[in-house]
Amino acid sequence: MFRSRLGRGLAAGAAAGLLLLGTACGGTTRGDADGAGEQKGGGKADPDAKIPEGLKISYLPKQLNNPYFTYANSGGEEAVEELKGEYKEVGPSEATASSQVSYINTLSQQGSDVIVIAANDPNAVCSALGQAQQAGAKIVTYDSDADPECRDIFINQASAKGIAETQIKLIADQIGGKGEIAFLSATPNATNQNTWLELMEKELEKDEYKDIEVVDTVYGNDDDQKSFQEMQGLLQSHPDLKGVVSPTTVGVAAAARYLSDSEYKGDVKLTGLGTPNQMREYVDNGTVESFALWDPKDLSYLAAHVGASLQAGRITGAEGEEFTAGRLGDYEVGAEGEVVLGPPTVFDAKNIDEYDF
């Protein structure tokens, strides 16, 4: 029978993580049957509005020394160049809850037209983002959401449900549908991580997964060495562990590195969210069978186009609005101002060499 003992920090972050699923929140007027296209100020979207040149579009990732965001934001730079805007990237060296606040304030003071942020904490950044909005900036979150009250649109990598279902199916297939598993997450307050953890727990309630038990959840804080140590600790604490799911690119790569040189290689299965270039050697040497991700470069690219369309008035963030995002084509704004990039891709030995990121 499925049982779970989630580790430290998840309960505190779960409510915030569920914001990604469309929890209603005050302060922002979204579209409905009688007022589609209305924005906070009561205006209407103009799909034919011209996007002005010279827009200052600034990116604030969780941390600057994270390879995932280094690659991802190259897509933002590409899009800003297409839009004839001014690209900037700033951010902290550590992905802590309050580390982004001073950068938001500075970007606002510098007159950024669009701030694209991957929030380390949904609430810690909210006040600063609200002030930036009042100063005229459009706020686009990507990768990890802030409270919907203090941003205009969230660019989701894929549907949260789809990501959770994919990861559980991968680990279940690899461990033969039964046994103990654990989660190695990023930071305890990361909205995307906590949402995925909650939905993976829910997915495991299905009868087909009744013989799988979650025995622990640990946090590597998106730090390579800490994630490595947490993986080591999991295997020492749970001698019957059959698999680990790590829905973070830093965590899954660090966990794979530990497994590849350990006695557990081949016996303990590992999957999660990683980039092909990080994980290729571990797929090639048999440490990892398969894992999933989206193309983060496209995620960042889409965020720039969304921010420019918001600033131009082509969209307001109302549900049902449609727009075109350059080479990615047409999109529609969903509930609570969410735009979904697309379904996750599964990487394995058969296809991993087709990708270079």
N, C-alpha and C positions, 0 to 999 in steps of 0.2 A: 504494500500500500504506500502511496506517495506521502512522504512527510518532509518537512522542511525546518531547518534551523538557520535562518538568515543571520549573517554576521553583523558586527557592529556598524552602526550608522545608517543602515538601510531604512529602518522604520522612520527615522527622523527626516530622511530625504524623500520618502515615497510620495507624500502629499504634493511636494513640489514637482516631482517627476511626472505626476499625473496631469499636470498642466498641459503636457504635450498632447494629451488625448482629447482636448477640447473642453476642459472645465470652464464654465462660464465665469467671467470676471467683470467687475465694474470698471468704469472709466473710459471705455472705448466703445463707440457705437459702430457695430458691424452691420453688414447688409442683412435684410430679411425680405419677406415677401412684399412688404409695403415700402421699404426704403433701401433697396439694393443700390450699392454704389455710394452710400453716405459715408462720410468720414467723420473724424472727431469734430471738425469745425462745421459740419453740416453740408459740405460741398459735394459735388458730383464728380465722378470720374469722367475724363475725356480721352477715350482710346486713341484719338487722332492728335493728341497734344505732342508738340515737338520736344524732344529731349535736348535741353540746352548743352552746349559744349562747355568744357571747363569745370564740370562738377567735381568737387573734392570728395572722393570716395575713399574712406579710411577703414582698414581692416585691423581688428583687435582679436587675435586668436587667444586660446587658453594660455599659451606660452610660446615664446619665440623659438626655443631650442627643441621643439617637437618636430621630428621629420614629417609627420603627417601634415601638419599645418604649413611647413615649408613647401611641400609639394602642392597642397591644396590651394594656397594663395597665389600660386603661379597662374591658376585659372582666373582669379580675380584681377590680376595684373593684365592678363590678356583681354578680359572684357572691358576694363577701364580704358585701355588703349583703343579698342574698337569704338567706345563711346566718346572718345576724344576728351576724356576727363583727366583728373590728377589723382594718381594712385599713391597711397601711403600705407605702411604697415608698422604698427607699434605693439608693444605688449610686454608682460612681465616675464621673468626667467623661471618663475615657479607658478604652478597652477593652483593658487590658493584662493579662497572665497572672495577676499576683498582686494586682491592684487590688481584688479583691472580698473578700480574706481578712479584712481588718479589719472589714468590714461584717457578715460572717458571725459573727464573734466577738461583735460588739456585739448583734446580733439574738439570739444565743443567751443572752447575759447578761441581756437584757431579757425573756427568757421567751417568745420566739416559739413558738407551737405548730406552725406550718407555715412553712417557708422555701421559697419558690419562686424558683429561680435559673436564669438562662441563663448557663452557665459560659463564661468566656473561655478557660479552659484546663482540660482534664479532670482533671489531676493537681494543679495548684497549689492548688486549692480543697479537695482531698480531706481533708486532715488536719483543717481547720477544720470541714468538714461532719460528719466523724466525731464530733468533740467536741460539735457541736450535737445530733447524734442521741443521744449519751450523756446529754445534758441534757434529753432528752425531745422534741425537735423532730422532726417528719416532714419529710423532704427530698424535694421534687418539682423535677425539672429540666424546663425547657421551652425550646424553640428550639434549644439546644445542650447536650448531655449532659455530665455528669461521669462519672468512673469508676463503673460500677454498684455497686462495693463501698461507696461512700460516699453513696448516695442510695437512696430507696425506690422511686420510680417516675419514669420519663422520659416526658414528653408530647411525642411526635414530631408535627411538622407534617403530615407525610404519610409514606408509606413512603419510605425513602431511595432505594430502587430506582425508585419511581415518579417522584420528583423528578428523578433523573438522566435517566431515559428521556425525560421530557417536555422537558427543556432541550435534549437532543441532537436530538430530533426537530424542535424549533422551529428551531434554528440550521441543521440540515441542509436543511430545507425552504426556508429563506430564502436559502441560498447555492447552491442547486441540487445539493446532495449532493457537492460537491467543492471543494477549496481549503484554505488555511491558516486555522486558527482559534487563538484564545488564550483563556485564562481570567483574569478579574480577580476575585480572591477578597477575603475580609475579612482576618482575622488568620491568621498561619501555623499557629497551634495550635488554632484553632476546630474542635471535633469535628465539627459538622455540615458545615462547609465542606469539610474534608478527606475526609469520607466521600463527599460528593457528587462531589468531584473524582475520587476513586478510581473510583467507580461510573460516572462519565461516561467515563473512560478505558476502562473495561471495556466499556461500551456501544458505544464507537467501534470495538471489535474485531470487531463484526458485519460480515458481508460487505457489507451495504447501505451501510456507511459507510467502505468501504475507501479511498475517494479523499479522505478528510478527514484532515488532519495537524494535530496540536496542536504549535505551535511555541514556546509560552511560557506560563508561569503567573506572575502578579504579584499583589502584595498591597497593597490600599489601606488596611488596618487599620481598616476601618469609619469612615474619616475622609473627609469630602467632598473636601477639597482634595488630599489625597494620592491618592485614587482618580482624581480628575480628571487629575492629573499622570501617574499610571501609565498611564491610557488614552492620553494624549498620547505617552508614551514607547513604548507598544506599536506605535502607528501609525508612529512615526519609525523604530523598529528593524526593523519587518517590512513593507516596502513592498508585499508581495503579500498581506497579510492580508485575508481575506474576511469574517471574522466574529469576534465576541467574545461569550463567555458570562460573565455576572457574577452568581453566585448569592448576591447580597447586596443588600439594598434601597438601602443607601448607595452602593455601588459602581455599580450599574446606572444610578441616577439621575445620578450624577456623569459617568459615561461618556456617557450620552445628552446631557447638557448640552454636553460637549466636541464630540461628533459634530455636534450640531445647528447649530453655528456654524463648522464646518470644511469643508474641501474634500472630506472623506470621506463627507459626508452622502449617503445613498442608495446609496453604493458598498460601504461596510463595514457589515455587518449586526450588530445588537446584540440580544441577548435575555438572560434571566436571571430573577431573582426580584425583583419590585418591587411597590409598592402602586399602585393605580389613580390616586390623587390625585397621586402623585409623577410618574407616567409619562404622564398624560393629554396634556399639551401636546406631548410627543415622539411620541405616537401620532398626534395631530391634525396635526402638521406633517410627518409622513412619516419622521421619524428612526428610529422603532422600529415594526416590523410587529406583533409580539406578544411577550408575556412571561407569566410564571406566578407564582402565589403561592397561599397559603391565606388564610383570614381570621384574622389574628393576634389579633384581639379574642376570637374563639372559643377560640383556643389558650390564652390567659391565663385565660379563663372556666373552661375545662375543668380547668386546673391547680388552681384553688381548690377545685373540687368533689372532685377526687382527693385533695388534701391533707386536706380535712375528713373524707372517708370513711376515709382512713388513720388519722387521729387518733381517730376514733370507733370504729375496729375493724371497720368494715363490709368493708374489704378489707385485705390485708396486703402486696400486691404480688406474690402468687403467680400464675403463669400459669393462665389459665382463669377467674379470678374475674370476676364480672359486677357492674356497678353502674350507677346512673342519675345523669347529670350535668345536672340542671336542664333548661333549654330545649333542650339538645343531645340529650337522650334517653339511650339505653342504650349502654354500652361494655363491652369485655372486655379484661382485662389479657393482654398477649402475653408472649412469651419475654423473659427478663431484665428483667421489670418494665417493659415498654414499652407505652404506650397511644397508638394512632395517631388523630389528629384526623380525617383523611379525605383523599381524593385532592386534588391541586393543581388550581386553576382556571386556565385560559388566558384572558388578556385581550387583546382586539384592538379595532379600530375599531368592530366590530359590537356589542360588549357592554360596553365600558369605562364608558360613561355610566350603566350600571345600578348601578354601585358607587360608594360614597362613603367611602373610607378610604385 
